[in-house]
Amino acid sequence: MLVLAALWGLWEGYRWLWMREAWTWPFRVDSTSMPHLHSIFGALWSSARPGGVGPRLITILFHAALFTAKEAAVGFALGAVLGFVLGALLAHFQILARGFLPWVVASQTVPILVVAPMVVVWLNPKLPGRFQDWGAVAVIAAYLTFFPVTINTIRGLRSADRRALELMRSYAAGNWRILWKLRFPAALPYIFAALKISATASVVGAIIGELPSSIQDGLGGQIINYSQYYTTQPTGLWATNVVAAALGITFFLAVLITEKLVVRRAPENVA
Amino acid sequence: MSVVLIKDVTKRFGETTALQGIDLVVEPGEFVSLIGPSGCGKSTLLRIIGDLIQPTTGTATVNGKTARQARMDRDYGIVFQDAVLYDWRTVVKNIALPLELASWDRRRRAAKVKEMLELVELTGFENHYPWQLSGGMQQRVSIARALSFDPALLLMDEPFGALDEMTRERLNMELLQIWQASGSTVVFVTHSIAEAVFLSTRVVVMSPRPGRISNMISIDLPQPRTATTREDAHFFELVTEVREALHLGHDLERAPA
């Protein structure tokens, strides 16, 4: 709460000072470049179209957010599973890790804006009707999700105590048993640290994925839409940003709550 | 049949010789302590008996089988200096871990764990997590886990080394009671002369560079041992004997070969 109040004060104070002094660096402040916060939130509750007709902006954005959330959630699940399996394979086979890991890292240096349209072009014709368009976006979200999960799964699976492994040997446990009863639980805090990063990344991935695939139903479509009308209606874009951020936070919180339920550790050991 | 039969074992790590020419026989029901200064290879020897590492030359036989076969048959219970409990498992589930791996069914597991909790006096802490227990209690859980599947041989690597003197002496007593009740064989690594003498039927004195057995001392203190054993004149004689044997080993090392 305090942080929210401080942020509000910062925004409005900055705005007030720059307008009073008419400073133009780094940019000129007016109601277009930095609308009042209350007008941004006010815009959410007023009608989307000028003139007061049609549904409220928040209703439109809420439906857009739901659509994007579907893409991001499917992408997140896909990326998390893929990331874990890849991480487990790389952790188990040292040779694979040495050959593969640089390529996994390289995959993330390719700008997502380049990958996104290609994924849409490749996948969309193959997707069954139910997944048309948004399925490709989910894959793009998965592309951003899997990387942190893979890296942390490798680290986590290797983090098991050496003596704990020796105990497992003394119980004559096989590799699968050791993986599920020791390595995987030991890796969970690492994996959840990655899932928290991935949760927000999957939302960003979904929004970016919507842009080249010209999907109008999600937040990405709304962002394109309101950037076009920015000079006349700046609050629309800001309001869309607020909703997009809220969606990201929701994803993050969902992972956080799951972690609290799943990972039972000493308080100081929770990542 | 001897429980442990070590024959002419040598272990090298690269250039350094950790163990050289080790011969050791442990009979059923014995409590044998390995004592010696750091670097004398006592933990290495314990690990060879438990098939956690392999000797460079020589053989380790346990219950008439190769050490590896004995490990596959779950003949060992191991206790380390740290309890090495699994953080994500409660006390009950930690103790039950070897039983799960040995595919015991749920009811048999529960009964055995209950029995173990009584043995190490941790009844009432079933659903605590390891980090909610003191160091001494954690080590008791670790002992219960090692004993849960009735291993023929208990291997203990400085199990009480990280505990305070009071807790250590109390756990010494508990360990002796458990050992007598279960009739298992124990190989015990320690730094403490008094602990070795108090617990053991035999103390194996080792000396470093290269690690070798320099002396064996039978501890003929009467059984069962009690708190007054530590005040017995013969107890002090034996402590002195072990101490002198340790120093002798040390001097051996210094003297030109």
Interface residues (C-beta under 8 A of the other chain):
Chain A: D161 R163 A164 E166 L167 M168 R169 S170 Y171 A172 A173 R177 K181 L182 P185 L188 V263 R264 R265 A266 N269
Chain B: G50 D51 L52 R71 M72 D73 R74 Y76 G77 I78 F80 D82 V84 Y86 D87 W88 L97 P98 E100 L101 A102 Y129 P130 W131 F149
